[in-house]
Amino acid sequence: AASRSAPTSPAADGAPLLPEGSTLTGLDRLVADDFAPLAGRTVGLITNQTGIDSQGRRAVDLLAAAPKVKLKALFSPEHGITGLVDASVPHSRDAATGLAIWSLYGPGRRPSPEQLSGIDTLVFDIQDVGVRYYTYITTLVYALEEGGRRGIQVVVLDRPNPITGSIVEGPLMDPDMRSFTAPHTVPVRTGMTTGEFAQMVVGERKLPVKLTVIPLENWQRTQWFDETGLTWVNPSPNIRNQTQALLYSGVGLLEATNLSVGRGTEMPFEVIGAPWIADPQVLADAMNARGLAGVQFHPVFFTPTSSVHAGRQVGGVRLEVTDRDALRAVPVGLALGRELMERYPGNFRPAAIQNLLVNRSTMWSMLRGDPFVRVMAWADSARNAFLQRRAPYLLYK
């Protein structure tokens, strides 16, 4: 159902030329096509504050005003329709349209038969960050499953992977550990857009759902979000720029441990710390000595206002991205975990890394104290198999 983006000719040095002009999202293309793919449909729209077109207009308002489309209900993911809620999200109503907003991050995580009553098409328009444990793609999986169960079509309005579609890293989840933060057997950093991911889920699970992806125009896998010409909208309260999205794919693994990962500061995922890190310079020196590509570590003290260690001064390190193309965030996150295990064995509790890593062989290797290269060998072991699995579902060069 999705067309491929036009290929671009390589530059003289072999590097691909960036496409001419700004990237058009699936929503932009739907608007340009006068909503033709949705003509005559009764729609439930799964969206949040990121669901805007290149002029900043909400998908909600555009669909509500489209003459041949009946927009019946709205559905919001984690953080709510405004993207500001850092807790369970209640049902609500949209002030501009008067439509019900059904929360998919409250007591129920899936759209119910009652909420879907009269709807024949679910449209998904949310900016993802390209990380397996970021829950918007789980909400998409649940929509695809419910669509298949109830004969409801699903249309995904594609958006770029902000941390590129060319870099894939981190272990695949163990298939029996599926959860709300582990929706499908993909690596930590997926290297896929939401549209590509949807195609993979439908294909691999053989879901009986009619899926249509409205693809991006002028986007290549190597592009970062700041190369698209699109306006950055914070996809959630603690990912406020592309650098934080990138670091989240590694530092985020440490979230469930007894470390602050910068929530409640101006630099979420750019700093980590704990009260028992008394000399941040020693930790920064040790991390820099590991020679991890694309990142420098600086000593820091900070006091988070919320989340782990709220109101306490903590010592730690600030991560400075020096080469985003070279940086591999998952090894950075795991190297931090390893360094803290070795340096603060009585304080740091690493077992909770498994909450988001969900890969036993990598976690056991880490906890056993295997050499770090061995830990990373486990983490990367299924990568080539995944790249082969991914290939049939890719929409962009």
Secondary structure, 3 states (H helix, E strand, C coil): CCCCCCCCCECCCCCECCCCCCCECHHHHHHHCCCHHHCCCEEEEEECCCCECCCCCEHHHHHHHCCCCEEEEEEECCCCCCCCCCCCCCCEECCCCCCEEEECCCCCCCCCCCCCCCCCEEEEECCCCCECCCCHHHHHHHHHHHHHHHCCEEEEECCCCCCCCCCCECCCCCHHHCECCECCCCCCECCCCHHHHHHHHHHHHCCCCCEEEECCECCCCCCCHHHCCCCCCCCECCECCHHHHHHHHHHHHHCCCCCECCCCCCCCCCEEEECCCCCHHHHHHHHHHCCCCCEEEEEEEECCCCCCCCCCCEEEEEEEECCCCCCCHHHHHHHHHHHHHHHCCCCCCHHHHHHHHCCHHHHHHHHHCCCHHHHHHHHHCCHHHHHHHHHHHCCCC
